[in-house]
Amino acid sequence: MKKLLFVSILMLSAFFTMAQSAKYNAAMTGNLAAIDSSFKNPANLLSLANNFERIATAEKSQWLPYYYAAYLQVMYGMMLEDKSGCDAIAEKATALISKADSLSPKNSEISAIKSMIATCHMLVNPMQRYMEYGMEASSLLEQAKTEDPNNPRPYFLIGQTLRYTPENFGGGCQSASEQLQIAMTKFKAFQPASALHPNWGMQRAQMLLDECKK
């Protein structure tokens, strides 16, 4: 009787775990599918970030929803016309990515988001803040490259930064194209760990390369 009860408990536990996993996967998949269209109206990025944060709060042990919430927050900040609002957005993104970091330390994808957050802070006043936040962003991208040499996103982000950096400061299309070409090679070979894992940046990298060829 005790053995039968034990087996029943195990079966119920397994069923509950599978149901929770299915619910999590469905919620993540639905929100991931909405990311691209959200860029057409930046305010939607915040709404979607809130969705991912709610998933993270419910799951607690999953780093990906915190990651995407931070990613969408910082992308919203970078798209703000009034960059004075970037600090508050970047601080919110930092709180989210820190939770992802605690669940998945030494993660190249997380380091790439941290570099974007540093860049977001820098955009408030690039001339005054470059030495602090610009250097921090560069350091984090080098860290991301070390953590996963196959990850194309650090190279893409370096190339994107160089594309909009004046030539007399080491930027411009020639410098950017070198990094973007590396990124594209890595994008073509990259295989995300699952359908839920980060797999963004390739279209943007190709667009920047095409701009530089004109």
N, C-alpha and C positions, 0 to 999 in steps of 0.2 A: 504493500500500500504506500509506504513512504517513498519507494523507488518510483512508483507511478506518479505520485505527487511531484517529486523532484523533476521528472521528465516533463510533466505538464507545465511546470514553472519555467523550465528552460525553453520550451516551445513558445510560450506566451512572451517571454523576454525577447526571443529571436524575432517573433512577429512584430513586436512593438518597435524594435530596433530597425527592422526593414521598413516599417511604415514611416518612421521618423526620417530615415535616410531618403526615402522616396519623396517625402514632403520637402525636405531640404533641397534635393536635386531639382525638383520642379520649380521651387521658388527662385533658386539661383539661375536656372536656365531661362526662365521667363524674364528676369530682370537683365540678364546679360544680353538677351536678344533686343532689348530696348535701348541699349547704350548708344549705338550709332545714330539713331534717329534723334536722340536727345540733344546732340550737338547742334541741331538746327535751332533749338530754343534753349540757351544756356540755363535758364531757370529750371528746366526739366532735369538738369544734371543734379541739382540739389535734391529734388524730389526722389530721384533714383538712388542717390547716396543715402537718403533716409531709409529707403526700402532695404538696402543692404545692411545698414546699421541695425535695423529691426531683426533681420535674419541672424546677424552676429549675436545680438542680445539673446535670442532664443536658443542658439546653438552653443555659444560660449567656447567650444573647443575647436572651432573651425577658423583658420586664419584668413581664408579667401574672402568672406563677406566684409571683414574689417578692411582688407586690402582694397577691394573695389569701392567701398565707401570713401576711403582716403583718396583714391585715384580720382573719383568723380568730384570730390570737394576741391582738390588742387587744380583740376582742369577748369572748373568753374572760376576759380580765382584767377587763373591765367587769362581767361577770356573776359574778365571785367574791364570795362573801358576806364573806370576810375580805379586805378591801382592802389589807392589809399585803403581800399577795403581788403587788400590781399593778406595783410597780417592776421586778421581775425579768421579768415578762411584757412590759412596755412596752419594756424594754431589748432583748429578743429581737426584738420587732416593729420596733424602730428599726434593728437590724442588717439585717433583711430589706428594709424599705422604702428604706433607703439604697442597696441594690443595685439596686432598681427605679429609683430616682432617677438613678443613674449611667447607666442604659440609656435613660431617657426623662426628661430634665430639663425643668423648667418645665411639669410635668404637673398639671393641676387635680385629677385623681383621687388622685394621690400626695400632694399637699398636704393633701387632705381626710383621708387616713389619718394623716398626721403630726399633724394637729390632734387626732385621736382618741387618738393615743398621748400627747400632752401632757395631754389630759383624764384619761387613765388614770393618769398620774403624779399628777395633782392629787387624784384620788379617795382617795389614801392619807390625806391630811389636807387637805380643801378649805379650811378656814379659814387654815391656815398657808401653803398652797401656791398659793392663787389668784393672787397678784400675779405669780408666776413662770410657772406652767404654764397658769393660766386666760388670762392675757394672751397667752401664746404660742399657745394654741389659737385664740383669736379672730383673732390676726394671720394665722395660717396659713389660716383660712377666708376672710379677706378676700383673701389671695393667691390662693387657689383660685378665687374669684369672678372675679378679674382674668384669670387664666390661661385660663379658659373661662367666659364669662358665661352660656352655655347649660346648664352643668352644674347639675342640680338638687340634688346632694348637699350642697354647702356650705350652701345655704339650709335644707335639711332638718336638717342638724346644728345650725345656729344655732337653728332653731325647737325642736328637741328639747332643747337646753340651756336655752332660756328656759322651756320647759314645766316644768322641774324646779327653776328658780331662783325663790326667794321674790319676791313682788311688790315688797317694799320694797327689793329689789336690782335692780329693773328687769325681773323675770321675770313669770311667770304666764301664764295662757291668752291674755289679750288680746295681749300682746307676741308670744307664741309663734305664735298663729294667723296673724298678719300674715306672718311668715316662712314658715310652713307652707303658706299659700295660694300664695305665690310659688313655693315648691318644687313644689307640685302642678301648677301651670300649666306649669312647666318639665318636670316628669316626663312630662306628657301629650304634649309636643312633642319630647321627647328621643329621639334615635335613636343607640344605641351603634354604634361603628365596626364591630363584628362580634358574633357570638353569644358570643364569649369575653370581650368587654370589659364593664366594670362597668355594672350596670343594677339596682342594689339601692336600697331605701329608700322606694319609693312606698307600699307597703302600710303600713309603719310610720308614714309621714307622715299617711296618711289615718286611721289608728287614733288618732293623737294629736289630730288635728282633731276627730274624733268624740267623744273624751273631753272636749274643751273645750266642746262644744255641749251637754253634759248639764247 
